[in-house]
Every structure is written in C-alpha cells, then in structure tokens.
Amino acid sequence: MKIVLRNIASIQTGYFTKPDSDGEGIYLQAKHFDENGLMKYPLHYDLEMTNINPKHLLRNGDVLFAAKGTKNFAALYNSGDGSAVASTSFFVIRLTNPIREKLLPEFLVWFINNPPSLKLLKDQAMGTSIVSISKSVLTELEISIPTLTIQKAILKIAELRNREREIKSEIENLKEKQVQTAILNALKK
C-alpha cells in the first residue's frame, strides 16, 4: 500500500526559543544527532518548560525531520529521553490514529532516511545560503507501507547492517593502531 504522508500524519514546525543553561526539558537541535540521525547522549536539560504550549511537547513515537541545511535526516523521539521540544530545524511528524496500527514510527524513520526518499526530498529543496526542504514537499512524500511483519523484518535487517558497519569500522581502527604500534616499535630499535 502506498499513501501520501499528509494523509497519515500531522506535520508541524518546531518551536523557536533560546535554550537556557538549566531547565526541566530538552530543546532538541540538529547538533544533538549524529550524521545518521541517532541521538547523541548525554542530553542536557536546557529548556524552561513553564511557558511552552503543550502542542509543542514531543510525544513518544514522534518523528523529527531535519529539513534545513545539508544534513537532512529523520529521527525517532523516545519519551524516555525526557520532556522535549523540537527546534525550528525540524518538522515534527505525528502519525494519526487509524494508521498507527499499520505503520511503525521506526519504519517511517527508516523509509524517510532511505537514500531514494532523501534524494527525492533534497531534489526539491529550495534556498541558496541555507537549503531547506519545505513542509509542502515533505507532506507529498509517498510512503510504501508493507505489512507489520515486513516492516519489522526490514528494521531488523537495517539494524544488522548498521551493526556490521560498526564492526568493520572497529576492525579498521584496530588494524590502524596495530600498524602504528609496529611502526613506532620499529623506530625505537
């Protein structure tokens, strides 16, 4: 089944504010994520929550899409990270009720981060100094929704592939250290 994102989710822009040195909430910005859209820890509570409109509070399963600049990615918000608000660098994608039983937010993140989806979105980006993907472009993204069993299988394969990349990187780092140690030991003789 294929469906346009605007038909299965609400999409709103993030909230503009300046983070404080201390607070009860987290003001999520692009800097809190690595190049793959994974959250960097630890997070710092840097947002005073008293004046924040509840509509801006992130909910478990919200998908954040970084639409500004060259580092575009989707990321999943987990309420276990604490109360948070997304910055204006993000669009907040919240699945509507009927589709929640058919589409995993994790799968939506994977689908958006998939190179063909990102290329499609980036090809329609606008701006010269700071390139940006508009809300109207994002809302028209066509999502392929397989069965939940297939979604889970795809996510497992993606997880294993990422782990494989991490292991290969660790092996390369260890090989490099081994070579450098051998060279330094040879110089000492």
N, C-alpha and C positions, 0 to 999 in steps of 0.2 A: 504494500500500500504506500502511495506517495501522497504527501499533503504539504501545503504551504505553511510555513512557520506561523504566520499571522492567524491561521485558523485553529491552532492548537495551543497558543501561548499568548500571554500578555507580555509586552516588551516596554520597559520604561528606562529612561536615562538614570544614571547615578546621581548622587547628591553632591552639590558643591559646598564645601566648607574648608576650613583650615584645621588640621589636626592640632591637638594640644599636647603638652608634654605628659599629661596624665589624664585618665578618664576611665569610664566604665565600659566603653565599646571600642571597636576597631574600625578605623577608616581605611578600607581596603583600596589600595592603589596598585598600579601595574608593577611597581617595584617589589611588591610582596609575592610575586610569582616568578618562577624561572622561565626559560625560553620554551618550555613545553607546557606552560600553564599550570604547573604544580606549585602549590603554596609553599613558601619558604617559612620555616619556623626558626625561632620562636616569634610569635606575633606580639606587638606591643599595644596595650590598651591606651589609645591616644585620642579618644573622642568623648567629649561630654555629651551624654545622651538625653539630657533633660529637655532640650528644645527640638529634638528630632521628631518629625512627623512619622507616625507608625508605618505609613505606606512605604517609607524608605528603608525600614528594617529588613534585613535579609532573612529569608526563611530557609530551612533545611531543604535541599534539593533545587534551590535557585541556581540558574546557570548564568555566569558572568561572561560577557563577551567584550574583550578589549578591542575597541573599534578605532582607536586613534593611534597614529604613528605606524611604524613598520613592524612592530611586534604584536600581531593580531593572534588571539587565541581565545578559546572557551575554557572555562574552569567551573568546577562544581563547588558550591558553598555548602559546608557542613556546619550545622548549628553547634556542633561540639567545639568549634573554634571560638565560640563566644558571640555575644551580640555584635553585629557588624552592620555597616553601611558601605555601599559601593561608591567610589568616587565617580566623577563625570567621565573618566576614561572608559567606563563600562556601560554597556546596556545590561539590564537585568531581565533575564528571560524566565518567566514563571509559567510552567505548564498549567493549562486549565484542567478542571476536574475530570471531564469524560476521558481525556487522553492519558491521564496518569496511570490508568490500569493497563495501557497498551504500549507506553513509551517510558523507558527508564531515563531519568535525567543524565545518568552516566553515559548512556548510549548517545543522547543528544550532544553531549560534550565531545564524544569520540567522533560523531558524524561531522560536526562543525570543524573540528581540528583536522579532519581528514584532508590531505592535500588538494583533491579536486574541489572540495567545498570552499576551502580558504582561498584557492586561486580564483574561483568564481566571484567571491566577495571582494577580493583585492582588485580584480579587474574592473570593478565598478566603483572603486574608491575615488574620492574627489579631494582636491586641495593641492597646493603647491609646497608650502613650507612644512605643514603638518598634514599628512594624508589621513583621511578619515572615511570610514565606511558608514554610510547613513543608515538611519533606522528604517527608512523605506526600502533600502536594498536588503537589509537583514530580514525584514518581515516577509519578503518574497522568496526567501531561500526554500527550495523544495526539499523536503525531508523524506527519505525512504524509511519506512517503518516495517521491519520484519517482525516475526513473532517474538515473544519474550524469550523463548528458548534460544533462538538465533541471536538475539541481542546479547544475551548472556555469554554465548559461545564467542561472539566477536570480541566482547570485552575481555574475556579470558585470554584469547589469542593475542590481543593487543598488550595485555599485561605481561604475558610471557615474552613477547617480542621486546618490550621495553626492558625487562629483566635481562634478556640476552645482551642487549646493547650495553647495559650497565656492567655486566660481567666482562664483556670484551674490552670495555674501557679500563676496568680494573686490571685486566691482564696486560694491556698495553702499558699502563703506568708501572706495573711491577717489572716488566721487561726493561723499560727505560731506566728504572732505578738500578736494576741489575747491571746493565751496560755501563751506567755512570759509575757505579761502585767498582766495577772491573777496571775501568779507565783510571780512576783515582788511585786504585791499588797499584796499577802498573806504573804510574808516575812516582809513587813512593819508593819503588825499588831502585 
